[in-house]
Amino acid sequence: MYLTFSDYIDMGGTLTEAAYTRLEYKARRLIDAYTLNRVKALTETPESVKMLSFELICLGEQDEEGGQIASVGNDGLSISYTAVDSKEQAESLIRSYLAGEVDADGTPLLFRGVEASCPFFGLIR
């Protein structure tokens, strides 16, 4: 666990512990997938990972609620919600919070195994 429930509450989180546990697990799995389990191997969780976990949990909560309310009409009660592209937002959060973070060996947490100086880098997507 990268972010404890008590740390989540201290950061302003409002979920119940049961809802938090489920969304924290999803956030942790997403972080592990993007970092190829490098964070899992660390002896101490960096502050950036804790902050990222909080943001991903909040994003998961927003995603489950269906987005933010865009407009409300009272003639026949109609509510429309903004579309949430949670995958794109999650990727953006991961890149911004973990950019420049490295593991104990000095390997960037987001390193995917291809150096930018590789002559075939432009061909790999």
Backbone as numpy.savetxt, mean C-alpha at the origin, in Angstrom:
# Nx Ny Nz CAx CAy CAz Cx Cy Cz
3.90 -8.88 10.72 3.05 -7.71 10.72 3.95 -6.47 10.72
3.71 -5.58 9.74 4.54 -4.39 9.62 3.99 -3.22 10.42
2.71 -3.23 10.72 2.07 -2.16 11.48 1.13 -2.79 12.49
1.37 -2.57 13.76 0.50 -3.14 14.79 -0.81 -2.37 14.85
-1.81 -2.99 15.42 -3.11 -2.34 15.55 -3.00 -1.08 16.40
-2.22 -1.14 17.47 -2.09 0.05 18.33 -1.39 1.19 17.59
-0.38 0.87 16.76 0.26 1.90 15.94 -0.73 2.47 14.93
-1.55 1.60 14.35 -2.58 2.04 13.40 -3.53 3.03 14.05
-3.99 2.73 15.25 -4.90 3.62 15.98 -4.19 4.93 16.31
-2.93 4.84 16.75 -2.15 6.05 17.08 -1.97 6.95 15.87
-1.96 6.38 14.68 -1.79 7.16 13.45 -3.11 7.75 12.96
-4.20 7.45 13.67 -5.49 8.02 13.30 -6.45 7.04 12.66
-6.10 5.77 12.64 -6.97 4.76 12.05 -8.26 4.59 12.83
-9.32 4.22 12.14 -10.64 4.13 12.77 -11.30 2.76 12.62
-10.64 1.82 11.97 -11.23 0.50 11.76 -11.33 -0.28 13.07
-12.24 -1.25 13.09 -12.26 -2.19 14.21 -11.05 -3.10 14.06
-10.70 -3.80 15.12 -9.53 -4.67 15.06 -9.72 -5.80 14.05
-10.94 -6.31 13.95 -11.21 -7.39 12.99 -11.03 -6.91 11.54
-11.58 -5.74 11.23 -11.45 -5.19 9.88 -9.99 -4.82 9.60
-9.32 -4.27 10.60 -7.91 -3.91 10.46 -7.07 -5.14 10.13
-7.29 -6.24 10.85 -6.50 -7.45 10.67 -6.59 -7.95 9.24
-7.78 -7.93 8.68 -7.98 -8.39 7.31 -7.29 -7.48 6.30
-7.44 -6.17 6.45 -6.85 -5.23 5.50 -5.33 -5.12 5.68
-4.85 -5.30 6.92 -3.41 -5.29 7.15 -2.76 -6.47 6.45
-3.42 -7.62 6.49 -2.89 -8.81 5.80 -2.78 -8.55 4.30
-3.81 -7.95 3.72 -3.78 -7.64 2.28 -2.65 -6.66 1.97
-2.50 -5.64 2.80 -1.45 -4.64 2.58 -0.07 -5.29 2.69
0.12 -6.13 3.69 1.40 -6.81 3.89 1.73 -7.70 2.70
0.75 -8.43 2.20 0.98 -9.30 1.04 1.35 -8.49 -0.20
0.72 -7.33 -0.36 1.03 -6.47 -1.50 2.46 -5.93 -1.39
2.84 -5.49 -0.20 4.21 -5.01 0.02 5.21 -6.13 -0.25
4.92 -7.32 0.24 5.82 -8.46 0.03 5.95 -8.78 -1.47
4.85 -8.67 -2.20 4.90 -8.97 -3.63 5.77 -7.96 -4.37
5.63 -6.68 -4.05 6.39 -5.65 -4.75 7.85 -5.60 -4.33
8.16 -6.08 -3.12 9.55 -6.03 -2.65 10.23 -7.39 -2.72
9.56 -8.36 -3.31 10.08 -9.73 -3.41 10.49 -10.25 -2.02
9.66 -9.99 -1.04 9.82 -10.43 0.36 11.04 -9.83 1.06
11.61 -8.75 0.54 12.77 -8.14 1.18 12.41 -7.51 2.53
11.23 -6.93 2.64 10.82 -6.32 3.91 10.64 -7.41 4.96
10.09 -8.52 4.56 9.87 -9.64 5.48 11.19 -10.11 6.09
12.26 -10.00 5.34 13.57 -10.47 5.82 14.27 -9.47 6.73
13.77 -8.24 6.82 14.41 -7.23 7.67 14.17 -7.54 9.14
15.15 -7.22 9.98 14.99 -7.45 11.42 14.13 -6.37 12.07
14.14 -5.17 11.50 13.33 -4.07 12.03 12.56 -3.43 10.87
11.30 -3.14 11.11 10.47 -2.55 10.06 10.74 -1.05 9.97
11.16 -0.57 8.78 11.41 0.86 8.62 10.13 1.69 8.75
10.29 2.93 9.16 9.15 3.84 9.31 8.38 3.99 8.00
9.11 4.00 6.88 8.45 4.15 5.58 7.50 2.99 5.30
7.85 1.79 5.74 6.99 0.62 5.53 5.76 0.71 6.43
5.94 1.20 7.64 4.80 1.39 8.55 3.82 2.42 7.97
4.37 3.53 7.48 3.53 4.57 6.89 2.82 4.04 5.64
3.55 3.29 4.82 2.96 2.69 3.62 1.85 1.73 4.01
2.07 0.93 5.01 1.05 -0.02 5.47 -0.22 0.72 5.86
-0.07 1.81 6.61 -1.23 2.61 7.01 -1.98 3.12 5.79
-1.24 3.67 4.83 -1.87 4.21 3.61 -2.59 3.12 2.82
-1.98 1.95 2.70 -2.61 0.85 1.96 -3.85 0.33 2.68
-3.81 0.30 4.00 -5.00 -0.12 4.76 -6.12 0.88 4.54
-5.81 2.18 4.58 -6.82 3.21 4.32 -7.37 3.11 2.90
-6.49 2.81 1.95 -6.92 2.64 0.56 -7.84 1.43 0.44
-7.49 0.35 1.13 -8.35 -0.84 1.12 -9.71 -0.56 1.73
-9.73 0.22 2.79 -10.99 0.60 3.43 -11.84 1.43 2.46
-11.21 2.40 1.80 -11.91 3.24 0.83 -12.44 2.40 -0.33
-11.64 1.46 -0.79 -12.02 0.59 -1.90 -13.25 -0.24 -1.53
-13.28 -0.75 -0.30 -14.42 -1.56 0.13 -15.68 -0.73 0.29
-15.51 0.55 0.60 -16.67 1.43 0.74 -17.19 1.90 -0.60
-16.47 1.63 -1.68 -16.94 1.97 -3.01 -16.50 3.32 -3.50
-15.52 3.92 -2.88 -15.04 5.23 -3.32 -15.66 6.34 -2.50
-15.30 7.56 -2.85 -15.83 8.71 -2.15 -17.10 9.18 -2.83
-17.97 9.80 -2.06 -19.23 10.30 -2.62 -18.93 11.49 -3.52
-19.41 11.41 -4.76 -19.20 12.48 -5.73 -20.38 13.45 -5.73
-21.60 12.90 -5.62 -22.78 13.76 -5.58 -23.95 13.03 -4.94
-24.83 13.83 -4.35 -26.02 13.28 -3.70 -27.21 14.09 -4.18
-28.24 13.39 -4.62 -29.48 14.05 -5.00 -30.60 13.58 -4.09
-31.47 14.49 -3.67 -32.52 14.09 -2.73 -33.85 13.80 -3.40
-33.95 13.96 -4.70 -35.18 13.64 -5.41 -35.10 12.17 -5.81
-35.63 11.31 -4.96 -35.55 9.88 -5.20 -34.27 9.29 -4.63
-33.54 10.04 -3.86 -32.28 9.67 -3.21 -31.34 8.94 -4.15
-30.48 9.68 -4.77 -29.46 9.10 -5.63 -28.09 9.54 -5.14
-27.20 8.58 -5.01 -25.84 8.84 -4.58 -24.90 8.27 -5.63
-23.97 9.09 -6.09 -22.97 8.57 -7.03 -21.59 8.67 -6.36
-20.76 7.70 -6.69 -19.43 7.62 -6.08 -18.36 7.82 -7.14
-17.22 8.34 -6.71 -16.08 8.47 -7.62 -15.49 7.08 -7.84
-14.95 6.87 -9.02 -14.29 5.60 -9.31 -12.93 5.59 -8.63
-12.59 4.47 -8.05 -11.31 4.34 -7.36 -10.48 3.29 -8.09
-9.36 3.71 -8.65 -8.45 2.75 -9.26 -7.43 2.39 -8.20
-7.82 1.47 -7.33 -7.00 1.18 -6.16 -5.66 0.54 -6.53
-5.62 -0.23 -7.61 -4.34 -0.85 -8.00 -3.33 0.21 -8.39
-3.75 1.16 -9.19 -2.86 2.23 -9.63 -2.44 3.09 -8.44
-3.38 3.39 -7.54 -3.05 4.18 -6.36 -2.09 3.43 -5.44
-2.31 2.13 -5.28 -1.43 1.32 -4.43 -0.02 1.30 -5.00
0.11 1.11 -6.30 1.43 1.10 -6.93 2.13 2.44 -6.75
1.40 3.52 -6.89 1.96 4.85 -6.70 2.43 5.05 -5.26
1.63 4.61 -4.30 2.02 4.71 -2.89 3.27 3.89 -2.61
3.31 2.68 -3.13 4.47 1.81 -2.91 5.73 2.44 -3.47
5.64 2.95 -4.69 6.81 3.58 -5.30 7.26 4.81 -4.51
6.33 5.62 -4.07 6.72 6.85 -3.38 7.26 6.58 -1.97
6.68 5.65 -1.24 7.14 5.39 0.13 8.41 4.55 0.17
8.61 3.68 -0.80 9.77 2.78 -0.74 10.92 3.18 -1.65
10.77 4.26 -2.40 11.86 4.74 -3.26 13.07 5.06 -2.40
14.19 4.49 -2.76 15.43 4.75 -2.04 15.65 3.90 -0.79
14.66 3.12 -0.38 14.81 2.25 0.79 15.58 1.00 0.37
16.48 0.55 1.23 17.30 -0.63 0.92 17.22 -1.64 2.04
17.56 -2.90 1.72 17.60 -3.94 2.75 18.97 -3.93 3.41
19.23 -4.89 4.28 20.49 -4.96 5.03 21.70 -5.11 4.12
21.53 -5.68 2.93 22.63 -5.86 1.98 22.83 -4.66 1.06
21.97 -3.65 1.20 22.06 -2.47 0.34 21.27 -2.59 -0.94
20.49 -3.67 -1.09 19.66 -3.85 -2.28 18.38 -3.05 -2.12
18.05 -2.21 -3.10 16.80 -1.45 -3.01 15.60 -2.39 -2.83
14.68 -2.00 -1.96 13.52 -2.85 -1.70 12.69 -3.09 -2.95
12.69 -2.14 -3.86 11.88 -2.28 -5.08 12.66 -2.84 -6.27
13.90 -3.27 -6.05 14.71 -3.82 -7.14 14.06 -5.09 -7.69
13.87 -5.13 -8.99 13.19 -6.26 -9.64 14.14 -7.15 -10.43
15.45 -6.90 -10.36 16.41 -7.78 -11.00 16.93 -7.31 -12.33
16.56 -6.10 -12.77 17.03 -5.58 -14.05 17.61 -4.20 -13.81
18.85 -4.00 -14.16 19.49 -2.70 -14.02 19.10 -1.81 -15.20
18.98 -0.54 -14.96 18.63 0.41 -16.01 19.72 0.48 -17.08
20.95 0.10 -16.74 22.04 0.15 -17.70 22.06 -1.07 -18.63
21.18 -2.01 -18.42 21.11 -3.21 -19.25 20.72 -2.80 -20.67
21.43 -3.28 -21.71 21.11 -2.85 -23.08 19.72 -3.30 -23.54
19.15 -4.31 -22.89 17.82 -4.80 -23.27 16.72 -4.26 -22.37
17.06 -3.30 -21.51 16.10 -2.79 -20.54 14.84 -2.26 -21.22
15.00 -1.55 -22.32 13.86 -1.00 -23.02 12.94 -2.05 -23.62
13.45 -3.27 -23.80 12.66 -4.35 -24.38 11.86 -5.12 -23.32
12.26 -4.97 -22.07 11.61 -5.72 -20.99 10.56 -4.85 -20.34
9.35 -5.30 -20.35 8.25 -4.55 -19.72 7.35 -5.49 -18.98
